[in-house]
Amino acid sequence: MIAAGLPDRFWPFADAFVAGARLVIDRPRGSTHPRFAQITYPLDYGYLEGTRAIDGDGVDVWRGSLGAGQVTGVLASLDLTKRDGELKLLLDCTADELARIDAFHNQAEWVAGVLIRRPEGV
């Protein structure tokens, strides 16, 4: 896990990016993965409508419980099965929620993720 790492100007851009799109939660907290029933989503997971990620779908978002409308981190993930890499935005997440997302993306041998937290005061 990385405590900081991105230029301070990234975070206001991330907030504006999220604010400019509708968040669609298609995998609510507690739901199971569509292909792997043993994997359960610890938080709400979805995408930003009208955006595009590297996989051609909307940019992925994890939503936590803070409710402030602020991107609290990002997670860069690599998937050996799908052969893709993605950047996931972490919205309104507490420190515990960030840790749960990090663990989720590092639980299988075919996926790995690195968490980048938003620095305090940015």
C-alpha positions as CSV (number, residue, x, y, z in Angstrom):
1,M,0.0,0.0,0.0
2,I,1.3,3.5,-0.9
3,A,0.4,6.4,1.4
4,A,0.7,9.0,-1.3
5,G,2.3,9.0,-4.7
6,L,0.2,11.0,-7.2
7,P,0.6,14.7,-7.8
8,D,-1.7,16.9,-5.7
9,R,-3.5,18.1,-8.9
10,F,-4.7,14.5,-9.6
11,W,-7.2,14.5,-6.7
12,P,-9.3,17.5,-7.7
13,F,-9.4,16.1,-11.2
14,A,-10.6,12.8,-9.8
15,D,-13.3,14.5,-7.8
16,A,-14.5,16.4,-10.9
17,F,-14.4,13.3,-13.0
18,V,-16.8,11.5,-10.5
19,A,-19.0,14.5,-10.1
20,G,-19.6,14.8,-13.8
21,A,-21.0,11.3,-14.2
22,R,-23.8,9.2,-12.8
23,L,-22.6,6.4,-10.5
24,V,-24.2,3.0,-11.4
25,I,-23.9,0.3,-8.6
26,D,-24.3,-3.0,-10.4
27,R,-22.7,-5.1,-7.7
28,P,-24.0,-4.1,-4.3
29,R,-22.2,-4.8,-1.0
30,G,-22.6,-8.5,-0.2
31,S,-23.4,-9.6,-3.7
32,T,-21.3,-12.4,-5.3
33,H,-19.0,-12.1,-8.3
34,P,-20.9,-13.1,-11.6
35,R,-18.3,-15.7,-12.5
36,F,-16.8,-16.7,-9.2
37,A,-19.5,-17.4,-6.6
38,Q,-16.9,-17.7,-3.8
39,I,-16.0,-14.0,-4.1
40,T,-18.2,-11.5,-2.3
41,Y,-18.1,-7.8,-2.8
42,P,-17.3,-6.1,0.6
43,L,-18.6,-2.7,-0.6
44,D,-20.8,-1.2,-3.4
45,Y,-19.0,-1.6,-6.7
46,G,-20.1,-0.1,-10.0
47,Y,-19.1,2.3,-12.8
48,L,-19.4,5.8,-14.0
49,E,-22.0,6.1,-16.8
50,G,-20.7,7.9,-19.9
51,T,-17.1,7.2,-19.1
52,R,-14.7,4.7,-20.7
53,A,-11.9,2.6,-19.1
54,I,-9.3,0.5,-20.9
55,D,-11.7,-2.5,-21.1
56,G,-14.2,-0.3,-23.0
57,D,-16.7,-0.3,-20.1
58,G,-17.3,2.6,-17.7
59,V,-14.6,3.5,-15.2
60,D,-15.0,1.3,-12.1
61,V,-15.8,2.8,-8.7
62,W,-15.9,1.4,-5.2
63,R,-18.2,3.3,-2.9
64,G,-17.6,3.6,0.8
65,S,-19.6,5.0,3.6
66,L,-18.3,8.6,4.1
67,G,-20.8,10.2,1.8
68,A,-18.6,13.3,1.1
69,G,-18.4,12.9,-2.6
70,Q,-14.6,12.7,-2.6
71,V,-12.2,10.3,-4.2
72,T,-10.3,8.9,-1.2
73,G,-7.9,6.7,-3.3
74,V,-7.3,4.8,-6.5
75,L,-6.4,1.2,-7.1
76,A,-4.4,0.0,-10.0
77,S,-5.2,-3.6,-10.9
78,L,-3.8,-6.2,-13.2
79,D,-5.7,-9.4,-14.2
80,L,-3.7,-12.3,-15.7
81,T,-6.9,-14.1,-16.8
82,K,-8.5,-11.2,-18.6
83,R,-5.0,-9.8,-19.6
84,D,-6.0,-6.3,-18.7
85,G,-5.1,-3.5,-16.3
86,E,-7.5,-0.9,-14.8
87,L,-7.6,2.1,-12.6
88,K,-10.5,1.9,-10.1
89,L,-11.7,5.1,-8.3
90,L,-12.4,4.7,-4.5
91,L,-15.1,7.1,-3.5
92,D,-15.9,8.1,0.1
93,C,-13.9,5.2,1.7
94,T,-12.7,5.0,5.3
95,A,-9.3,3.6,6.1
96,D,-10.9,0.2,6.9
97,E,-12.8,0.2,3.6
98,L,-9.7,1.0,1.7
99,A,-8.0,-1.9,3.3
100,R,-10.9,-4.2,2.4
101,I,-10.8,-3.1,-1.2
102,D,-7.0,-3.7,-1.3
103,A,-7.5,-7.2,0.1
104,F,-10.3,-7.9,-2.4
105,H,-8.0,-7.1,-5.3
106,N,-5.2,-9.3,-4.0
107,Q,-7.1,-12.4,-2.9
108,A,-6.5,-14.6,-6.0
109,E,-3.3,-15.7,-7.7
110,W,-4.4,-14.2,-11.0
111,V,-5.1,-10.6,-9.9
112,A,-3.0,-8.0,-8.1
113,G,-3.6,-4.5,-7.1
114,V,-1.8,-1.5,-5.6
115,L,-3.7,1.0,-3.5
116,I,-2.8,4.7,-3.6
117,R,-4.4,6.7,-0.8
118,R,-5.3,10.4,-1.2
119,P,-3.0,12.4,1.1
120,E,-4.6,14.3,4.0
121,G,-5.6,17.9,3.1
122,V,-5.6,17.5,-0.7
